[in-house]
Structures are given as C-alpha cells and as structure tokens.
Amino acid sequence: MKYALIYYKNTYNIGDDILTYAEKRFLPRVDYRIDREEMDLFVPDEDEPTAAILNGWYLHHGYTFPPSPYILPFFIGAHFSRAQMRAGDYSFLDAAAGEYLKKYGPVGCRDDQTLKLLEEHGIPGYFSGCLTLTLPRFEHVPFTGEIVLTDVPKDVERYIKSRLSDQTIVCMTHTIASEEAGLCWEDRERRAERFLKVYQGAGLVVTTRLHCALPSIALGAPVILLGTYDEDYYARISDFTKLCPCFRAQEILEGKADALLLHPSPNDSGSLEIRNSLIRACETFIAEAPQRCKHMELPAKNVYREQYIERTVNMRRTIDALLNHCANLEEAQREGLEKLTRLASISQGLLRENERMQNLLTEQNQKQADET
C-alpha cells in the first residue's frame, strides 16, 4: 500500500498549506500528492490502495466527489460550507457522495456547522476539531516577544501600534501572491514552517485567520482572534472562541482588549483534549490502514480511466467554462453596479447644485424685485 498527501494545489491562502503541513506529519511517507479538488482523478502507479488523511475544506467542485476508489480515506477536521460551493448547495450529498461518506464514516467534523450539515443528510459524524491543533513545537525557536498581526484591518493595526509603541510589531498576511500560487509543495512547506516559527516565538498573535490562530495556540503563543460575527463566523470560527479571546474589530478600537494587548495571557487549556483526541485518531488510522487496505476492492485501472476519467473530460471542461463565465458575469455586474452608484452620486450632486443655483437665482430675482 501507499500513502498520499492531500493538498489544495491552487490555493491563495497559506492556511491551506498549514492544514496540509499538519496532516503530513502523521504519514509514514508520502508516495503521492493529490489535489483535493481532483481526488476523483487519482489512479496509482500500481494496483494497490493508497491511504490518505482528509482534513480541511471540502470542496469547491461538488462534481469531483466522491474521491477515487483507490483512496482509503480518513475524514477528520473536515469542513463543508454552502457558502463556498460554486454550484450553490450540497444536494450532491444525497447521492453517491453521501453513501461514500457513510461507508468511510463517521466523519470527523472541524465544526458544529459541518456536523449539522452532514446530519441533515443522514451522514454520521462527530466534532473532531482542527488538525492544526496537533502541531508540535519546533526545537531551537527563540522567544522573540514580537506582536504578530496577521491579516488584521488597517485601523486595528494602527491602534495596536499606538498602544504598543514600545513593542516590536510584525505585520503578516496569509494571502499568497498570484505569482507564487501553485508552487511545488517543497517550497510551500518551507514557507509554512517560516510562518509557524514566527508564531511560536511571538509574545502575542492577533489575527482574523483561523489557521493562524489555531496553529499559534498549538505552538503555545497567546492569541487574540478577530471575528466579524457574521454567517461565516458562526459557520467556521465560533466553535474555537473558547480556546482564545475573540473580539470584533470595533471592540479592539474601543479599548476593550487593551488589558490582553498589554499583558497577553496563556490560551485556554481546553485545546489539549482536542489535540490528544485528534492525535489518537490519526495514529489509529495509520496503524489500521494496512489491514483495511487488504479488504479494498479496486477496479482495473484501464477501466476506471476509460469509464470515468476519460468520459468526464468534456463535462469538466464545460462546467469550468460555465463557472468562469458566471464569474465574469458577476464581476461585470459588480463593476456595472459600482459605475451606476458613482453615476447616481454624481447625478445627486448635480441635482443639489442645480437646486442651489435655482434658489440663488430666485433670491436674486426677489432682491431685484424688492429694489424696484
């Protein structure tokens, strides 16, 4: 049998790579790297199963699910979100995808929102937490005491700098520049390690990013998480606010987090229970995988390529073209609305100026009439 590392090949978010980094340490070795959005296209070199830990966000393209029959999956720390589905919903979970998850369940869910979503479709699951909470501390990383701000709003950044003017403040972002997207995994792994080591040595980490906050908690750095308290917050983040303080940006600006900014406190120890449970689950899967792989029935590789992969090529191209077309239409609509808004603002300004000129002319006419 073999082992595969599941990663998001074309991500623009370093948090996705940190998720993969957390997954990798449980694998005895990496024989394959598989894009999470193309797991159904995977065919091994030899006629043998491939074990994989599936943690992270699933997925933008519902038509790529379920994964290849050559993969023995272990779902843990999984997140499903209606908000990110390009097709709009998760009705595909009522079909083959749902049966697949039942077969390989129960599904370890990163958050309660995902757990409830799966329960709505009759898929067994449980709250597992996020695999980034299992990250071990690096050796020989010095404590810098730096205040690290990762993707915080500019007004919050200015406020913290004014309150902590005597501190070393480092500003970072998890957004990957377009020219760096899709780099080889080795380069991405080194980049993820650089970020993680900065977090480990920090005196305080302030962030809007879940996959900055949770790794920092695992590495022992005090954390303040900024939340917007919107739908996305309650879907992805709220389950972890008991592990570290969470504030709205406005609350930071109002000074409500000043005590923690000036005197950072250790994070809640509740993360240790989640961490240990995650580690046990992954280690158990890896230990049992060889025996489980012996009982997997694999299709002939040529049959799978001909009957599934080759037959779906045109469908994939068509769907991608339609999605790109929809994205272009949405962008054109957004730009059109922005133009209309600007034109409306200009029109309102012209109307006000016209009204002002009319009033001025009326006053002048009245003044002349009074003088005569």
C-alpha positions as CSV (number, residue, x, y, z in Angstrom):
1,M,0.0,0.0,0.0
2,K,0.9,3.6,-0.4
3,Y,0.3,7.0,1.3
4,A,-1.0,10.2,-0.2
5,L,-0.7,13.8,0.9
6,I,-3.9,15.7,0.1
7,Y,-3.3,19.4,-0.6
8,Y,-5.0,22.3,-2.3
9,K,-2.8,22.8,-5.3
10,N,-4.0,26.2,-6.5
11,T,-4.7,27.9,-3.1
12,Y,-4.1,31.6,-2.5
13,N,-4.2,31.0,1.3
14,I,-1.2,29.9,3.3
15,G,-3.7,28.5,5.9
16,D,-4.5,25.7,3.4
17,D,-0.8,24.8,3.3
18,I,-0.6,24.8,7.1
19,L,-3.5,22.3,7.1
20,T,-1.6,20.0,4.8
21,Y,1.6,20.5,6.9
22,A,-0.3,19.3,9.9
23,E,-1.6,16.3,8.0
24,K,1.8,15.3,6.6
25,R,3.4,14.5,10.0
26,F,1.1,11.6,10.6
27,L,2.0,9.8,7.3
28,P,4.8,7.3,7.4
29,R,5.9,8.6,4.0
30,V,4.4,10.5,1.0
31,D,4.1,8.4,-2.1
32,Y,1.7,10.7,-3.9
33,R,0.5,14.3,-3.6
34,I,-3.2,14.7,-4.7
35,D,-5.0,18.0,-5.3
36,R,-8.1,18.0,-3.1
37,E,-10.2,19.3,-6.0
38,E,-9.2,16.4,-8.2
39,M,-9.2,13.5,-5.8
40,D,-11.6,11.6,-8.2
41,L,-8.9,11.6,-10.9
42,F,-6.3,9.8,-8.9
43,V,-5.0,6.5,-10.3
44,P,-2.0,4.9,-8.6
45,D,1.1,3.6,-10.4
46,E,0.5,0.1,-9.2
47,D,-2.7,-1.9,-8.4
48,E,-2.7,-1.1,-4.7
49,P,-4.7,1.1,-2.3
50,T,-3.5,4.5,-1.1
51,A,-4.3,5.7,2.4
52,A,-4.9,9.4,2.9
53,I,-5.9,11.8,5.8
54,L,-8.6,14.1,4.5
55,N,-8.7,17.2,6.7
56,G,-9.7,20.6,5.5
57,W,-12.3,22.4,3.4
58,Y,-14.4,20.2,1.1
59,L,-14.9,21.4,-1.5
60,H,-15.4,23.9,-4.3
61,H,-16.4,21.5,-7.0
62,G,-19.1,19.0,-5.9
63,Y,-18.9,17.0,-9.1
64,T,-15.4,15.8,-8.1
65,F,-16.7,14.0,-5.1
66,P,-16.5,11.2,-4.1
67,P,-12.7,10.6,-4.3
68,S,-11.1,7.9,-6.4
69,P,-11.8,4.3,-5.4
70,Y,-8.1,3.7,-5.0
71,I,-8.0,6.0,-1.9
72,L,-8.6,4.7,1.6
73,P,-9.8,8.0,3.2
74,F,-9.8,9.1,6.8
75,F,-12.0,12.2,7.3
76,I,-11.0,14.3,10.3
77,G,-11.2,18.0,10.8
78,A,-13.4,18.2,7.7
79,H,-15.3,21.3,6.8
80,F,-18.2,21.6,4.4
81,S,-19.7,25.1,3.7
82,R,-22.6,26.0,1.5
83,A,-21.1,29.5,1.1
84,Q,-18.1,28.3,-0.9
85,M,-19.9,25.8,-3.1
86,R,-19.8,27.1,-6.7
87,A,-22.9,25.2,-7.6
88,G,-24.7,26.7,-4.6
89,D,-25.7,23.8,-2.4
90,Y,-24.9,20.3,-1.1
91,S,-27.7,18.3,-2.7
92,F,-25.0,16.0,-4.1
93,L,-24.6,14.6,-0.6
94,D,-27.9,12.9,-1.0
95,A,-26.5,10.7,-3.8
96,A,-23.2,8.7,-4.2
97,A,-21.2,11.3,-2.2
98,G,-23.4,10.7,0.8
99,E,-23.1,6.9,0.5
100,Y,-19.4,7.3,0.3
101,L,-19.2,9.3,3.5
102,K,-21.4,6.8,5.3
103,K,-19.1,4.0,4.1
104,Y,-16.0,5.7,5.4
105,G,-17.5,7.5,8.4
106,P,-18.1,8.6,10.9
107,V,-16.8,11.9,9.6
108,G,-14.6,13.9,12.0
109,C,-16.0,17.5,11.6
110,R,-14.0,20.6,12.2
111,D,-17.0,22.5,13.5
112,D,-20.6,22.0,14.6
113,Q,-21.9,23.6,11.4
114,T,-20.4,20.8,9.3
115,L,-21.7,18.2,11.8
116,K,-25.2,19.5,11.5
117,L,-25.0,19.7,7.7
118,L,-24.0,16.1,7.5
119,E,-26.7,15.0,10.0
120,E,-29.3,16.7,7.7
121,H,-28.2,14.2,5.0
122,G,-28.2,11.2,7.3
123,I,-24.3,11.0,7.4
124,P,-22.8,10.1,10.8
125,G,-20.2,12.4,12.2
126,Y,-18.7,13.9,15.3
127,F,-16.9,17.1,16.4
128,S,-13.2,16.5,16.0
129,G,-11.7,20.0,15.9
130,C,-9.0,21.1,13.5
131,L,-5.8,19.1,12.8
132,T,-3.7,22.2,13.1
133,L,-4.2,21.9,16.9
134,T,-1.8,18.9,16.8
135,L,1.2,20.8,15.5
136,P,4.2,20.2,17.8
137,R,6.5,23.0,18.9
138,F,9.7,23.4,16.9
139,E,13.1,23.0,18.6
140,H,15.5,25.9,18.8
141,V,13.0,28.6,18.1
142,P,13.8,31.6,20.3
143,F,11.1,33.6,22.1
144,T,11.1,37.0,20.3
145,G,8.2,38.6,22.2
146,E,7.1,40.2,18.9
147,I,3.5,41.2,18.5
148,V,2.4,39.5,15.3
149,L,-0.5,40.9,13.3
150,T,-1.8,38.6,10.6
151,D,-4.4,40.0,8.2
152,V,-5.8,42.5,10.7
153,P,-7.7,45.6,9.4
154,K,-5.6,48.7,8.9
155,D,-7.4,50.7,11.6
156,V,-6.8,47.9,14.1
157,E,-3.2,47.7,13.1
158,R,-2.8,51.5,13.7
159,Y,-4.5,51.3,17.0
160,I,-2.3,48.4,18.3
161,K,0.8,50.2,17.1
162,S,-0.2,53.3,19.0
163,R,-1.0,51.3,22.2
164,L,2.2,49.2,22.0
165,S,4.6,51.8,20.6
166,D,7.5,50.3,22.6
167,Q,7.0,46.8,21.2
168,T,8.3,45.1,18.0
169,I,5.3,44.6,15.8
170,V,5.4,42.3,12.8
171,C,2.6,42.5,10.1
172,M,2.0,39.4,8.0
173,T,-0.6,38.1,5.6
174,H,-1.8,34.6,4.7
175,T,-2.7,35.7,1.2
176,I,-0.5,34.2,-1.5
177,A,0.5,36.5,-4.3
178,S,-0.7,35.3,-7.7
179,E,2.8,34.7,-9.0
180,E,3.5,32.4,-6.0
181,A,0.3,30.3,-6.3
182,G,0.8,26.7,-7.4
183,L,4.5,26.5,-6.3
184,C,5.9,23.0,-5.7
185,W,5.0,21.5,-2.3
186,E,8.5,21.6,-1.0
187,D,8.7,25.4,-1.4
188,R,5.2,25.8,0.2
189,E,6.2,23.5,3.1
190,R,9.2,25.7,3.8
191,R,7.1,28.8,3.7
192,A,4.5,27.3,6.1
193,E,7.3,26.5,8.5
194,R,8.6,30.1,8.4
195,F,5.2,31.4,9.4
196,L,4.8,28.8,12.1
197,K,8.1,29.6,13.7
198,V,7.3,33.3,13.8
199,Y,4.0,32.4,15.6
200,Q,5.8,30.1,18.0
201,G,8.3,32.8,19.0
202,A,5.7,35.6,19.4
203,G,4.6,37.3,22.6
204,L,1.1,37.7,21.1
205,V,-0.6,36.8,17.8
206,V,-3.6,38.9,16.7
207,T,-5.4,37.6,13.6
208,T,-8.5,37.3,11.6
209,R,-7.3,33.9,10.2
210,L,-8.5,30.7,11.9
211,H,-5.5,28.8,10.6
212,C,-3.2,31.4,12.1
213,A,-5.0,31.3,15.5
214,L,-5.3,27.5,15.9
215,P,-1.6,26.8,14.9
216,S,-0.5,29.6,17.2
217,I,-2.5,28.0,20.1
218,A,-0.9,24.7,19.4
219,L,2.6,26.2,19.4
220,G,2.0,28.0,22.7
221,A,1.6,31.6,21.6
222,P,-1.1,33.8,23.2
223,V,-3.7,34.6,20.6
224,I,-6.4,37.2,20.1
225,L,-8.8,36.3,17.3
226,L,-10.8,39.0,15.4
227,G,-14.3,37.9,14.3
228,T,-17.0,39.6,12.3
229,Y,-19.9,37.8,13.9
230,D,-21.4,37.1,10.5
231,E,-22.6,33.9,8.9
232,D,-19.1,32.8,8.1
233,Y,-18.0,33.4,11.7
234,Y,-20.7,31.2,13.1
235,A,-20.1,28.5,10.5
236,R,-16.3,28.2,10.8
237,I,-14.9,30.1,13.8
238,S,-17.3,30.3,16.8
239,D,-16.6,26.7,17.9
240,F,-13.0,27.7,18.7
241,T,-13.6,31.0,20.6
242,K,-13.5,29.1,23.9
243,L,-9.8,28.4,23.2
244,C,-8.7,32.1,22.9
245,P,-10.2,35.6,23.4
246,C,-12.2,36.8,20.4
247,F,-13.2,40.4,19.7
248,R,-14.8,42.4,17.0
249,A,-12.5,45.0,15.3
250,Q,-14.6,47.8,16.7
251,E,-14.2,46.3,20.3
252,I,-10.4,46.5,19.8
253,L,-10.7,50.1,18.7
254,E,-12.8,50.9,21.8
255,G,-10.1,49.6,24.0
256,K,-11.9,46.5,25.3
257,A,-8.9,44.3,24.6
258,D,-6.3,46.6,26.0
259,A,-5.6,44.5,29.0
260,L,-4.8,41.5,26.9
261,L,-2.8,43.6,24.4
262,L,-0.6,44.9,27.3
263,H,-0.5,41.7,29.2
264,P,-1.1,38.7,27.0
265,S,-2.4,35.6,28.8
266,P,-2.0,31.9,28.0
267,N,-4.7,30.3,25.9
268,D,-7.3,28.0,27.4
269,S,-6.0,24.6,28.1
270,G,-9.1,23.0,26.6
271,S,-7.2,22.7,23.3
272,L,-5.1,19.9,24.8
273,E,-8.1,17.5,25.0
274,I,-9.0,18.2,21.4
275,R,-5.3,17.9,20.4
276,N,-4.9,14.5,22.1
277,S,-8.1,13.1,20.6
278,L,-7.0,14.1,17.1
279,I,-3.6,12.6,17.5
280,R,-5.0,9.3,18.8
281,A,-7.5,9.1,15.9
282,C,-4.9,9.8,13.2
283,E,-2.4,7.4,14.7
284,T,-5.1,4.7,14.9
285,F,-6.0,5.1,11.3
286,I,-2.4,4.9,10.2
287,A,-1.9,1.7,12.3
288,E,-5.0,0.1,10.9
289,A,-4.6,1.2,7.3
290,P,-2.5,-1.8,6.0
291,Q,-5.1,-4.3,7.2
292,R,-8.0,-2.3,5.9
293,C,-6.4,-1.9,2.5
294,K,-6.2,-5.6,2.2
295,H,-10.0,-5.7,2.0
296,M,-10.5,-3.0,-0.6
297,E,-11.9,-4.0,-3.9
298,L,-10.1,-2.0,-6.6
299,P,-11.4,-1.5,-10.2
300,A,-9.0,-2.2,-13.1
301,K,-7.1,1.0,-13.8
302,N,-7.8,1.0,-17.5
303,V,-11.5,0.5,-16.8
304,Y,-11.6,3.4,-14.4
305,R,-9.7,5.7,-16.8
306,E,-12.0,4.8,-19.7
307,Q,-15.3,4.6,-17.9
308,Y,-14.9,7.6,-15.6
309,I,-11.9,9.9,-16.2
310,E,-12.0,10.0,-20.0
311,R,-15.8,10.1,-20.1
312,T,-15.9,13.1,-17.8
313,V,-13.2,15.2,-19.5
314,N,-15.7,17.2,-21.6
315,M,-18.1,17.6,-18.7
316,R,-15.3,19.1,-16.6
317,R,-14.3,21.5,-19.3
318,T,-17.9,22.5,-19.8
319,I,-18.5,23.1,-16.1
320,D,-15.3,25.0,-15.7
321,A,-16.2,27.2,-18.7
322,L,-19.6,27.8,-17.3
323,L,-18.2,28.7,-13.9
324,N,-15.7,31.1,-15.4
325,H,-18.5,32.6,-17.5
326,C,-20.6,33.1,-14.4
327,A,-17.7,34.6,-12.5
328,N,-17.1,37.0,-15.4
329,L,-20.8,38.0,-15.4
330,E,-20.7,38.5,-11.7
331,E,-17.6,40.7,-12.0
332,A,-19.2,42.7,-14.8
333,Q,-22.4,43.1,-12.8
334,R,-20.3,44.3,-9.8
335,E,-18.4,46.8,-11.9
336,G,-21.7,47.9,-13.5
337,L,-23.3,48.5,-10.1
338,E,-20.2,50.4,-9.0
339,K,-20.5,52.6,-12.1
340,L,-24.2,53.1,-11.5
341,T,-23.5,54.0,-7.9
342,R,-20.9,56.6,-9.0
343,L,-23.2,58.0,-11.6
344,A,-26.1,58.2,-9.1
345,S,-23.8,60.1,-6.7
346,I,-22.7,62.5,-9.5
347,S,-26.4,62.9,-10.5
348,Q,-27.4,63.7,-7.0
349,G,-24.6,66.2,-6.7
350,L,-25.7,67.9,-9.9
351,L,-29.3,68.0,-8.8
352,R,-28.2,69.5,-5.5
353,E,-26.1,72.1,-7.4
354,N,-29.0,72.8,-9.8
355,E,-31.3,73.3,-6.8
356,R,-28.8,75.6,-5.2
357,M,-28.4,77.7,-8.4
358,Q,-32.2,77.9,-8.7
359,N,-32.6,79.1,-5.1
360,L,-29.8,81.6,-5.7
361,L,-31.4,82.9,-8.9
362,T,-34.8,83.1,-7.1
363,E,-33.2,85.1,-4.3
364,Q,-31.5,87.4,-6.7
365,N,-34.8,87.9,-8.7
366,Q,-36.6,88.6,-5.5
367,K,-33.9,91.1,-4.4
368,Q,-34.2,92.9,-7.7
369,A,-37.9,93.0,-7.4
370,D,-37.8,94.4,-3.9
371,E,-35.3,97.1,-5.1
372,T,-37.6,98.2,-7.9
